[in-house]
């Protein structure tokens, strides 16, 4: 069931990831630096 819905959501997610890429990367780096 999940795989059947995946293609459409994947395209939308891909667009959001491209738009938010820089912000997400910065958040991840901050989180990792906080752990370390």
VEXGUDREN-702231 format. One record per residue: residue number from 1; residue in three letters; z, x, y of N, C-alpha, C, CB in turn. Coordinates in pm, 1 decimal. Each point is the difference from the previous one (the first is absolute). Glycine has a CB too. Layout:
// residues N
   bati   semi         nZ         nX         nY        caZ        caX        caY         cZ         cX         cY        cbZ        cbX        cbY
    NUM    Ala          Z          X          Y          Z          X          Y          Z          X          Y          Z          X          Y
...
This chain:
// residues 36
   bati   semi         nZ         nX         nY        caZ        caX        caY         cZ         cX         cY        cbZ        cbX        cbY
      1    Unk        0.0       85.0     -120.6        0.0      -85.0      120.6        0.0       88.2      125.2      124.1     -184.2     -124.4
      2    Unk      -39.0      285.5      123.7        8.2       89.7      115.8     -131.5       74.6       20.5      247.0       25.8      -38.2
      3    Unk     -306.4       20.5      -71.8     -125.5       74.4        9.7     -111.1      -87.6       55.4       71.0      142.9     -192.1
      4    Unk      -67.6     -273.8      161.4     -105.0      -90.1       48.2        5.7      -11.5      152.5        8.4     -128.5     -217.6
      5    Unk      110.4      132.3      274.5       13.4      -15.1      145.1      -16.8      133.6       72.4      152.8     -194.5      -38.0
      6    Unk     -148.4      301.6      -36.2        6.6      132.1       61.5     -120.1       37.2       88.1      134.3       64.1     -194.6
      7    Unk     -259.1      -84.8      150.7     -114.5       48.1       79.7        2.0      -45.0      145.9     -129.8       -1.5     -208.9
      8    Unk      151.6     -126.5      234.8        1.1      -48.9      138.1      115.2       61.8       78.0     -104.8     -215.2      -75.1
      9    Unk      223.0      217.0       15.5      116.7       55.4       69.5      -19.2      149.3       23.9      148.5     -174.6     -105.1
     10    Unk     -212.2      241.8       10.0      -20.6      144.2       13.6      -82.6       30.1      124.6       13.2       27.2     -250.0
     11    Unk     -117.4     -108.0      273.4      -84.3       22.5      117.9       81.2      -19.4      127.4     -203.1      -75.8     -128.2
     12    Unk      281.2      -29.9      134.1       82.0      -26.9      119.0      101.7      111.8       19.3      -29.7     -248.7      -31.5
     13    Unk       94.5      289.1      -77.5      100.0      106.4        8.1      -64.0      129.0       47.8      131.9     -107.4     -184.0
     14    Unk     -253.3      133.9      134.6      -69.8      122.9       38.4      -20.5        3.9      150.7     -115.1        7.2     -223.6
     15    Unk       75.1     -121.4      281.3      -22.5       -7.9      144.9      131.0       25.3       74.5     -189.8     -164.0      -35.1
     16    Unk      297.7      100.8      -10.6      129.6       17.8       66.5       46.4      144.6      -11.7       59.4     -239.6      -48.5
     17    Unk      -81.2      298.5      -67.7       42.5      139.2      -20.4      -75.7       92.0       94.2       53.4      -48.4     -240.9
     18    Unk     -182.6       23.2      257.2      -79.1       84.6       90.0       46.9      -15.8      143.8     -196.5      -18.4     -154.6
     19    Unk      231.2     -104.5      193.3       44.6      -25.3      137.2      137.1       61.5       25.8     -133.0     -212.0        2.0
     20    Unk      221.4      201.7     -102.3      138.5       45.2       17.5       24.6      138.0      -59.3       70.3     -237.4       -3.7
     21    Unk     -177.5      307.8      -34.6       14.9      124.6      -74.9       92.2       98.0       71.5     -228.3      -33.8      -94.3
     22    Unk      198.9       61.9      221.5       77.6      100.1       73.0      146.8      -40.1        9.8     -204.8       60.5      130.1
     23    Unk      230.7     -185.9      -96.6      137.6      -46.4       13.3       75.1        8.8     -131.7      -72.4     -151.3      183.0
     24    Unk        3.9      110.3     -292.9       65.6        2.8     -131.0       30.5      142.7      -40.9     -118.0     -210.7      -65.5
     25    Unk       25.4      301.1       89.6       20.3      140.2      -37.2      119.4       56.6       74.7     -245.8       27.2      -45.3
     26    Unk      256.1      -59.4      172.9      112.4       50.0       79.3      131.6      -55.0      -53.5     -148.8       17.5      201.8
     27    Unk      149.9     -148.1     -237.7      122.3      -60.5      -52.7       39.1       66.1     -130.9      -57.2     -217.7      110.9
     28    Unk      -43.3      242.6     -197.9       28.4       62.7     -129.8       54.6      140.7       21.6     -182.4     -136.3     -110.2
     29    Unk      120.9      211.4      201.2       45.9      137.0       26.0      142.8       -1.3       53.2     -236.7       72.5       47.2
     30    Unk      266.7     -168.5       40.0      136.2       -9.1       54.1       98.8      -31.1     -111.3      -90.6      -76.8      221.6
     31    Unk       50.9      -15.7     -311.4       88.2      -38.0     -110.3       23.7      119.6      -91.5      -83.5     -237.6       11.5
     32    Unk      -23.8      310.4      -43.5       12.9      115.7      -88.5       84.9      107.5       65.8     -223.4      -51.3     -102.5
     33    Unk      202.3       76.1      230.8       78.0      102.2       69.2      146.0      -43.0        6.8     -202.0       68.5      135.4
     34    Unk      226.6     -199.4     -125.8      137.0      -50.3        2.3       69.2       23.0     -133.0      -67.4     -171.1      167.6
     35    Unk       -7.7      154.4     -277.8       57.0       21.8     -133.4       29.9      147.8      -19.2     -126.0     -198.4      -91.4
     36    Unk       30.6      282.2      132.3       17.4      144.3      -17.5      100.8       51.8      102.7     -236.9       22.7      -88.7
